[in-house]
Structure formats: C-alpha cells, structure tokens
Amino acid sequence: MNQIYTYNFKIPVNFRNLPVNKKPVMQLPEFIQVEVKASGLKLALILLNESKHEFEIDFNKLKSSNRDQNFVLSGSQINLGRRFKFETQIKSISPDTIYFTEKTGFQKLVPVKAPLYIRCREGYGYKRPVITPPYLTIWGDTNLIEKIDTLYTQALTLNNLSQNLNTRLQLIKQSPDVHCTVNEVNLSIEVARLVQQTVTIPVFSQHELQDKQIRMFPSRVRVTFTSVQNSFNQEDTVHFKAMINPDKVQSGSHKCPVFLGTLPGNITVLEIEPREVEILIFK
C-alpha cells in the first residue's frame, strides 16, 4: 500500500463569481478530471471517503490572463486538499483553462421558476421549494430577450414524498440564440411531518350595512388546520381572518356561514367550528 500510484478522479463542480459581462466560450463543465499521484493507502482512503457533493470553484480565486478572459484551473488555485483531506500530488486537471469572451447583445436578469407537481405521503407536508440561483442573467438579440420575463426548468412530478429533496433541474432554452451561464439550477424541498393545531379568532362582517349594526353569536370561531412541523409561528395567527357575508343570511334562521377571508400560506384547513353563526341586525 506504500507504493506510489496515479489515479483519475471525476469531481462534480459548481462555479461561482463568474466574470462580469463575459460569457463562457463553451458550456461550463459539470465535472473536472483530476489526475492524482499518491500512495496506494492514501488513494484507497480517498476513494473510501469520496464525497458526492459538488466542489465549489470561485473565479475570484483563479489566476486569469488576456483581460480576464482565460482562467487557469490548477491545484494551487482551487485547493483540492480540502476535497481529498490527504496530501497528494496533482499531476493534471482537465479542463485546465476556462475561456470567456465579451458578452454581445442585450442582457437582463430574470427569475427562474420550476413547474412542480408534488404529493406527499399521508401525514407529511413540504415548505416552499427553494431554487438556487433564483435569478439568472440572459443575453442575446434584443428582440428575443425583451420577450422573456421568466426562465423555466423542466417539470418535476413527485409522489409519496416523505423526506427532504435536493436535485438539479435542466433549464428549458427558449431559443439557441438566448444565452445563459448555466444550464441547470438546484432545487431544494424541505419535507416534515404535519402537525394539527387550532386557533380561536374573531368573526368580522365582510361589509357594513348602511345605518345598521351587526352582532354575531358566537363572535369567535375555532379553526383547526395542519401545517408542516416547525413552520407555523404564533405570530402567523394574525393572517387568519374569519368573515361572514350579511347578504347571505338564511331565511328563517338568522344564521350565516363563516368563511376565511385570509389565511397563512402552507397550511390546510380541516374545520371551522361552528360553521355558521347567528346574526342580529340593529338599526
């Protein structure tokens, strides 16, 4: 195991701080090939503990030339020691240079959206999905770019979801003449068990009646709902607003159905109790 060997590692990479007002000559690589020279023992330990996570490469830390259009990937610049956790000799990195050119045409920043169709396992729910990066710069012919206000990813359908999800989604290119620095974005979804909670809130009239006063009995209702564990704060109670429409009074009973005019996001209402309140109208 003390004999010296060379081995090629295929490492997933993520680039940050891309050069401003420049575009890559070719699509940024998703992987780099790193040829490593080390003892058999070190290589075995590296392979045993090899991470599947993306290795971050910061363009601000790379050596550049030709007016910041050529960026060199070298062992001294990208510090692969953090990745391998053992002292090794980096013999080569491929690609060893990332080439950029000046951006041409019109450019603008647009939001990224993902068409998602998600169903959780019974008893589970999910928080708002997070797309990274949430905005991307596109550039190209002015007539094309001006018509684009959003970048969309491929659709994702998930069923019986019961645990956190972290995945990559391909961007849908609207035209070969519309350019972007990346072809994929990251999607994170936090999943947790649903918990049942109740709040008691006052009931309001949707609108006033001219020269009349409205009294409701009872004046408060109890709302039972489910939310994702640890996602609902007591301060969110203010977003519940129970209401009645006094024009919808049931003839002969003086009762009116209760509905929620507003409610917090990411909850599911199970019950409003009572469903109806009795109203009295005074002149």
DRENSE-858159 format. One record per residue (C-alpha): x, y, z; residue in three letters; residue number from 1. Coordinates in Angstrom, 1 decimal. Last residue first. Layout:
N
(pt (X,Y,Z),'ala',NUM);
...
end
This chain:
283
(pt (-80.9,49.9,13.3),'lys',283);
(pt (-79.9,46.5,14.7),'phe',282);
(pt (-79.1,43.4,12.8),'ile',281);
(pt (-78.7,40.1,14.7),'leu',280);
(pt (-76.5,37.3,13.4),'ile',279);
(pt (-76.4,33.6,14.2),'glu',278);
(pt (-73.1,32.0,13.4),'val',277);
(pt (-72.4,29.1,11.0),'glu',276);
(pt (-69.6,26.6,10.5),'arg',275);
(pt (-69.0,26.5,14.3),'pro',274);
(pt (-66.3,25.4,14.3),'glu',273);
(pt (-64.2,25.8,11.2),'ile',272);
(pt (-62.5,22.5,10.1),'glu',271);
(pt (-59.6,20.9,8.4),'leu',270);
(pt (-57.8,24.0,6.9),'val',269);
(pt (-54.5,23.0,5.2),'thr',268);
(pt (-51.5,25.3,5.8),'ile',267);
(pt (-48.6,26.4,3.6),'asn',266);
(pt (-49.6,30.1,3.5),'gly',265);
(pt (-51.4,31.9,6.3),'pro',264);
(pt (-55.1,32.7,6.0),'leu',263);
(pt (-57.4,35.4,4.6),'thr',262);
(pt (-61.1,35.8,4.0),'gly',261);
(pt (-61.9,32.5,5.9),'leu',260);
(pt (-65.5,31.6,5.7),'phe',259);
(pt (-68.4,31.5,8.2),'val',258);
(pt (-72.0,30.7,7.0),'pro',257);
(pt (-74.9,32.9,8.2),'cys',256);
(pt (-77.7,32.1,10.5),'lys',255);
(pt (-80.8,34.3,11.1),'his',254);
(pt (-82.9,31.0,10.9),'ser',253);
(pt (-86.0,32.0,9.0),'gly',252);
(pt (-84.2,33.0,5.8),'ser',251);
(pt (-80.5,32.1,5.8),'gln',250);
(pt (-78.4,35.2,5.9),'val',249);
(pt (-76.2,35.6,2.8),'lys',248);
(pt (-76.3,39.4,2.5),'asp',247);
(pt (-74.5,39.6,5.8),'pro',246);
(pt (-71.4,38.0,4.3),'asn',245);
(pt (-69.5,36.4,7.1),'ile',244);
(pt (-65.8,36.5,7.9),'met',243);
(pt (-62.9,34.7,9.7),'ala',242);
(pt (-59.5,36.3,9.2),'lys',241);
(pt (-56.4,34.3,9.8),'phe',240);
(pt (-53.1,36.1,9.0),'his',239);
(pt (-52.9,37.4,12.6),'val',238);
(pt (-52.3,33.8,13.7),'thr',237);
(pt (-48.9,33.8,11.9),'asp',236);
(pt (-47.4,35.4,15.0),'glu',235);
(pt (-47.8,32.0,16.8),'gln',234);
(pt (-45.4,30.6,14.3),'asn',233);
(pt (-46.1,27.8,11.8),'phe',232);
(pt (-43.2,26.1,10.0),'ser',231);
(pt (-42.0,24.0,13.0),'asn',230);
(pt (-43.8,20.8,11.7),'gln',229);
(pt (-45.6,21.4,8.4),'val',228);
(pt (-49.1,22.7,8.9),'ser',227);
(pt (-52.5,21.2,9.7),'thr',226);
(pt (-55.7,23.1,10.5),'phe',225);
(pt (-58.4,23.5,13.0),'thr',224);
(pt (-60.1,26.9,13.2),'val',223);
(pt (-62.2,27.9,16.2),'arg',222);
(pt (-64.8,30.6,15.9),'val',221);
(pt (-65.5,33.9,17.7),'arg',220);
(pt (-68.5,36.2,18.0),'ser',219);
(pt (-70.8,33.4,18.9),'pro',218);
(pt (-73.3,34.9,18.2),'phe',217);
(pt (-72.8,37.8,15.8),'met',216);
(pt (-73.9,41.4,16.1),'arg',215);
(pt (-74.4,43.7,13.1),'ile',214);
(pt (-75.2,47.4,13.3),'gln',213);
(pt (-77.3,49.3,10.8),'lys',212);
(pt (-77.3,52.8,9.2),'asp',211);
(pt (-75.9,51.3,5.9),'gln',210);
(pt (-74.9,47.7,6.3),'leu',209);
(pt (-71.2,47.1,6.8),'glu',208);
(pt (-69.1,44.7,4.7),'his',207);
(pt (-67.4,41.3,5.0),'gln',206);
(pt (-68.6,41.1,8.6),'ser',205);
(pt (-66.0,40.0,11.1),'phe',204);
(pt (-65.6,36.9,13.2),'val',203);
(pt (-63.0,36.8,16.0),'pro',202);
(pt (-60.3,34.0,16.1),'ile',201);
(pt (-59.6,30.8,18.0),'thr',200);
(pt (-56.6,28.9,16.7),'val',199);
(pt (-56.1,25.1,16.4),'thr',198);
(pt (-53.2,22.9,15.5),'gln',197);
(pt (-52.5,19.6,13.8),'gln',196);
(pt (-48.9,18.7,12.9),'val',195);
(pt (-47.7,17.6,9.5),'leu',194);
(pt (-44.5,15.7,9.4),'arg',193);
(pt (-41.6,17.3,7.5),'ala',192);
(pt (-40.3,17.9,4.0),'val',191);
(pt (-37.8,20.6,2.9),'glu',190);
(pt (-37.6,20.9,-0.8),'ile',189);
(pt (-34.4,22.0,-2.5),'ser',188);
(pt (-34.0,22.7,-6.3),'leu',187);
(pt (-30.6,23.5,-7.9),'asn',186);
(pt (-30.4,25.1,-11.3),'val',185);
(pt (-29.2,23.7,-14.6),'glu',184);
(pt (-27.9,25.0,-18.0),'asn',183);
(pt (-25.6,27.8,-16.6),'val',182);
(pt (-24.0,31.0,-18.0),'thr',181);
(pt (-27.1,31.9,-20.1),'cys',180);
(pt (-27.6,32.5,-23.8),'his',179);
(pt (-30.6,33.1,-26.0),'val',178);
(pt (-29.7,32.4,-29.6),'asp',177);
(pt (-30.5,28.7,-29.4),'pro',176);
(pt (-34.0,29.8,-28.3),'ser',175);
(pt (-36.3,29.1,-25.4),'gln',174);
(pt (-33.8,27.0,-23.6),'lys',173);
(pt (-35.6,25.0,-20.9),'ile',172);
(pt (-33.3,24.9,-17.8),'leu',171);
(pt (-32.5,21.4,-16.5),'gln',170);
(pt (-33.3,20.7,-12.9),'leu',169);
(pt (-30.8,19.5,-10.2),'arg',168);
(pt (-31.9,17.8,-7.0),'thr',167);
(pt (-32.2,18.2,-3.3),'asn',166);
(pt (-35.2,16.5,-1.6),'leu',165);
(pt (-36.1,16.2,2.0),'asn',164);
(pt (-38.1,13.2,3.1),'gln',163);
(pt (-41.7,11.8,2.8),'ser',162);
(pt (-42.7,12.3,-0.8),'leu',161);
(pt (-45.4,9.8,-1.9),'asn',160);
(pt (-45.4,11.3,-5.5),'asn',159);
(pt (-43.1,13.8,-7.1),'leu',158);
(pt (-43.6,15.3,-10.6),'thr',157);
(pt (-40.9,17.7,-11.9),'leu',156);
(pt (-41.3,20.0,-15.0),'ala',155);
(pt (-38.2,21.0,-16.8),'gln',154);
(pt (-37.0,24.5,-15.8),'thr',153);
(pt (-38.5,27.8,-16.7),'tyr',152);
(pt (-36.7,31.2,-17.2),'leu',151);
(pt (-39.0,34.2,-16.8),'thr',150);
(pt (-39.6,37.6,-18.4),'asp',149);
(pt (-38.6,36.8,-22.0),'ile',148);
(pt (-39.9,39.0,-24.8),'lys',147);
(pt (-37.2,41.6,-24.4),'glu',146);
(pt (-34.5,38.9,-24.8),'ile',145);
(pt (-35.6,37.8,-28.3),'leu',144);
(pt (-35.9,41.3,-29.9),'asn',143);
(pt (-32.6,42.4,-28.2),'thr',142);
(pt (-30.6,39.5,-29.6),'asp',141);
(pt (-28.6,37.7,-26.9),'gly',140);
(pt (-28.3,37.8,-23.1),'trp',139);
(pt (-29.6,36.0,-20.1),'ile',138);
(pt (-28.8,36.8,-16.4),'thr',137);
(pt (-30.2,34.4,-13.9),'leu',136);
(pt (-32.4,34.7,-10.8),'tyr',135);
(pt (-33.4,32.3,-8.0),'pro',134);
(pt (-30.0,30.6,-8.1),'pro',133);
(pt (-30.8,28.3,-6.5),'thr',132);
(pt (-34.5,27.4,-6.4),'ile',131);
(pt (-36.1,26.9,-3.0),'val',130);
(pt (-39.4,24.9,-2.6),'pro',129);
(pt (-41.9,26.4,-0.1),'arg',128);
(pt (-42.3,24.0,2.8),'lys',127);
(pt (-43.4,20.4,2.4),'tyr',126);
(pt (-46.1,18.2,4.0),'gly',125);
(pt (-46.3,14.8,5.6),'tyr',124);
(pt (-49.1,12.8,7.3),'gly',123);
(pt (-50.1,10.9,4.1),'glu',122);
(pt (-47.1,10.7,1.8),'arg',121);
(pt (-46.5,14.0,-0.1),'cys',120);
(pt (-47.8,14.9,-3.5),'arg',119);
(pt (-45.9,17.4,-5.6),'ile',118);
(pt (-46.4,18.7,-9.1),'tyr',117);
(pt (-43.7,21.3,-9.7),'leu',116);
(pt (-43.3,23.6,-12.7),'pro',115);
(pt (-39.9,25.3,-11.9),'ala',114);
(pt (-39.4,29.1,-12.0),'lys',113);
(pt (-36.3,31.1,-12.5),'val',112);
(pt (-36.4,34.9,-12.3),'pro',111);
(pt (-34.9,37.2,-15.0),'val',110);
(pt (-31.9,39.5,-15.1),'leu',109);
(pt (-31.2,41.3,-18.4),'lys',108);
(pt (-28.9,41.3,-21.4),'gln',107);
(pt (-28.9,42.8,-24.9),'phe',106);
(pt (-26.2,41.9,-27.4),'gly',105);
(pt (-22.7,40.7,-27.0),'thr',104);
(pt (-21.0,39.4,-23.9),'lys',103);
(pt (-17.2,39.6,-24.0),'glu',102);
(pt (-15.5,36.2,-24.4),'thr',101);
(pt (-14.6,33.6,-21.8),'phe',100);
(pt (-12.2,30.6,-21.7),'tyr',99);
(pt (-11.9,28.1,-18.8),'ile',98);
(pt (-8.4,26.5,-18.6),'thr',97);
(pt (-7.1,23.2,-17.3),'asp',96);
(pt (-10.0,21.1,-18.5),'pro',95);
(pt (-8.9,18.7,-17.3),'ser',94);
(pt (-6.6,18.9,-14.2),'ile',93);
(pt (-3.1,17.4,-14.1),'ser',92);
(pt (-0.5,15.9,-11.9),'lys',91);
(pt (-1.9,16.9,-8.5),'ile',90);
(pt (0.4,15.5,-5.9),'gln',89);
(pt (-1.4,14.4,-2.7),'thr',88);
(pt (-1.6,15.4,0.9),'glu',87);
(pt (-4.8,14.0,2.4),'phe',86);
(pt (-8.2,15.5,3.0),'lys',85);
(pt (-9.2,14.8,-0.6),'phe',84);
(pt (-11.6,17.7,-1.1),'arg',83);
(pt (-10.0,20.3,1.1),'arg',82);
(pt (-6.6,19.4,-0.5),'gly',81);
(pt (-8.2,20.2,-3.8),'leu',80);
(pt (-7.2,23.8,-3.2),'asn',79);
(pt (-8.5,25.5,-6.4),'ile',78);
(pt (-5.6,27.7,-7.2),'gln',77);
(pt (-2.6,25.6,-6.2),'ser',76);
(pt (-4.1,22.5,-7.9),'gly',75);
(pt (-4.6,24.3,-11.1),'ser',74);
(pt (-7.5,25.6,-13.1),'leu',73);
(pt (-6.5,28.6,-15.2),'val',72);
(pt (-8.9,31.4,-16.2),'phe',71);
(pt (-8.8,32.9,-19.6),'asn',70);
(pt (-10.9,36.0,-20.4),'gln',69);
(pt (-9.8,38.2,-17.5),'asp',68);
(pt (-8.1,40.7,-19.8),'arg',67);
(pt (-6.0,38.1,-21.5),'asn',66);
(pt (-5.0,36.3,-18.3),'ser',65);
(pt (-6.5,34.9,-15.2),'ser',64);
(pt (-5.4,33.2,-12.0),'lys',63);
(pt (-8.3,31.8,-10.1),'leu',62);
(pt (-9.5,33.0,-6.7),'lys',61);
(pt (-12.3,35.4,-7.9),'asn',60);
(pt (-13.4,32.6,-10.2),'phe',59);
(pt (-14.5,30.6,-7.2),'asp',58);
(pt (-14.7,26.8,-7.7),'ile',57);
(pt (-17.0,24.9,-5.4),'glu',56);
(pt (-16.8,21.1,-5.3),'phe',55);
(pt (-20.2,19.5,-5.8),'glu',54);
(pt (-21.2,16.8,-3.3),'his',53);
(pt (-20.6,13.1,-4.0),'lys',52);
(pt (-17.8,13.0,-1.5),'ser',51);
(pt (-15.1,10.3,-1.6),'glu',50);
(pt (-14.4,8.7,1.8),'asn',49);
(pt (-13.5,5.2,0.6),'leu',48);
(pt (-11.9,6.6,-2.6),'leu',47);
(pt (-9.7,9.0,-0.6),'ile',46);
(pt (-8.8,6.2,1.9),'leu',45);
(pt (-7.8,3.9,-1.0),'ala',44);
(pt (-5.8,6.7,-2.7),'leu',43);
(pt (-3.9,7.4,0.6),'lys',42);
(pt (-3.1,3.7,1.0),'leu',41);
(pt (-2.0,3.2,-2.5),'gly',40);
(pt (0.5,6.1,-2.2),'ser',39);
(pt (-0.2,9.3,-4.1),'ala',38);
(pt (-0.3,10.8,-7.6),'lys',37);
(pt (-3.6,12.4,-8.6),'val',36);
(pt (-5.0,13.1,-12.1),'glu',35);
(pt (-8.1,15.3,-11.8),'val',34);
(pt (-10.9,15.2,-14.3),'gln',33);
(pt (-13.4,18.1,-13.9),'ile',32);
(pt (-17.1,17.7,-13.8),'phe',31);
(pt (-20.2,19.9,-14.7),'glu',30);
(pt (-18.1,21.8,-17.2),'pro',29);
(pt (-19.1,25.4,-18.1),'leu',28);
(pt (-20.7,25.4,-21.6),'gln',27);
(pt (-18.2,26.7,-24.2),'met',26);
(pt (-16.9,30.1,-25.0),'val',25);
(pt (-18.0,31.2,-21.5),'pro',24);
(pt (-19.8,34.6,-21.4),'lys',23);
(pt (-18.5,37.9,-20.1),'lys',22);
(pt (-20.1,41.0,-18.6),'asn',21);
(pt (-18.9,40.2,-15.1),'val',20);
(pt (-16.6,37.2,-14.6),'pro',19);
(pt (-18.4,34.3,-12.9),'leu',18);
(pt (-18.5,34.6,-9.1),'asn',17);
(pt (-19.4,31.0,-8.5),'arg',16);
(pt (-18.7,27.7,-10.3),'phe',15);
(pt (-20.1,24.3,-9.2),'asn',14);
(pt (-18.1,21.1,-9.7),'val',13);
(pt (-18.6,17.4,-9.8),'pro',12);
(pt (-15.2,15.5,-9.5),'ile',11);
(pt (-14.1,12.7,-11.7),'lys',10);
(pt (-10.9,11.4,-10.1),'phe',9);
(pt (-8.1,9.9,-12.2),'asn',8);
(pt (-5.5,7.8,-10.3),'tyr',7);
(pt (-1.7,7.6,-10.2),'thr',6);
(pt (0.1,5.2,-8.0),'tyr',5);
(pt (3.0,5.2,-5.5),'ile',4);
(pt (3.7,2.0,-3.5),'gln',3);
(pt (3.0,2.3,0.3),'asn',2);
(pt (0.0,0.0,0.0),'met',1);
end
